[in-house]
Amino acid sequence: MHLHHLTVQVFGPFARTETVDFDALADNGLFLLRGDTGAGKTSVLDAVCFALYGTVPGIRPTHRLRSDHAPTGTRTTVTLDFSSAGRRLKITRTPKQERPSARPKSGFVTDEATVQLHQHTGTADGHDQWDPVCASHQDAVREIEAALGLNKEQFCQVVLLPQGDFAKFLRSDAKDRATLLRRLFGTDRFQELQTWLTTRSKDTGKKLDEAPTEVRRLVERIDQETHTLHPQDGETSIRPTADDPAAILAWTQQLLTLSQKASTAAKADAEHSDVAHDEAKRSHEKTTDLAERQARHHGARTRRTALDEQAADHARLREELDRGRNARTVQPLLDGLDRAAAALEEARVGENRARALLAPEHQQDDLHHLGVHLERRRTERGRIESLIPSERLHAELGTRLNGLAAKEQQAREDLDEAESGSPGGRQKRTGAPAPSTP
């Protein structure tokens, strides 16, 4: 991890905005923070820890990080520019803090903590460009832990050593120093490793004590499995005791040699058996092929005998074949005759259905009389169809005449009503003389 720039605004003892350029301080690879007590050395480290993890080392609350001397309208902000794991990141955090407001009853409003993480990318013209990565606390924690490989507790134990714990470390004895180092640097894993090694040593010693018994059991098992192996002439094989490792090794080596020789002999026997099996298989295939050929030959002779017995009937069958070939030429005529008969029968059925529709006096007439009757009906139909326009005109004139009669009747009624309403009309209707005018 390499720090580049740190900017704090009204953070801790700093009442204004302060900037630390670590690149300018680390030209020689190392730099020292020095100053009087209360000058703000620890606050610089607190600002680094707060920018990375949102909290400071120890148990101090984050809402007390704001400077008591800060202007009312200035918000506490920490910005850290650093590089780690091949990435250059810039993170800006603000803690939870209160600011004046005219709307709440108390006169103050609380702003929640915020975080913004950006990653540096170079542009084509050589200028710096910061691309946003995330703006949530959980995502920022994941990104920071992935870049540094440390969480907040590990960072404080490995990178930041609290000032009070360091003084306590210098004044403590060896036992307390070991306890403090174990707490600061998380060396409990080494204690666990020592415990594991002790347990492993005890387990190994126990297994070492049990080894002779296991070797004795293996020797008995080997002796049972190799009882069929016999040494060759001039060789001896005596099972050793479990207390003589060299004799056991020599004995197992001898058994291994005998096993290899037995395996070689078994492989030779297996190869000889394979050759004999292949020869037997080829002989079996030849025998099977010969048996199949003999069966086919016997079947052919049987069919030949049957054909010879049927040869006397060949002349009759040939004569029937010739008659069938001659009859094939008239088959189309027979088929046509069948189709004509079917058509004639269908025509008769149709004629019967048509005659059933005629009047009873014409159902037995021949075709000539039916034709004359049909022609007469067509002439009558033409005459009747020619009278249809006249009939339509007659009906239309009748309708108009009825309408005129109705109008005439209405006119007569209107006239009678008009005459009855006038003086002359009343006199005419009653027979009295009309009154004279003076």
Helices and strands as residue ranges (DSSP letters): E 2-9, E 17-21, H 22-25, H 41-53, G 62-64, E 77-84, E 87-94, E 97-100, E 108-111, E 114-122, E 128-134, H 137-148, H 152-158, H 163-171, H 174-185, H 188-225, H 245-309, G 311-313, H 314-328, H 331-356, G 360-362, H 367-421, H 423-430
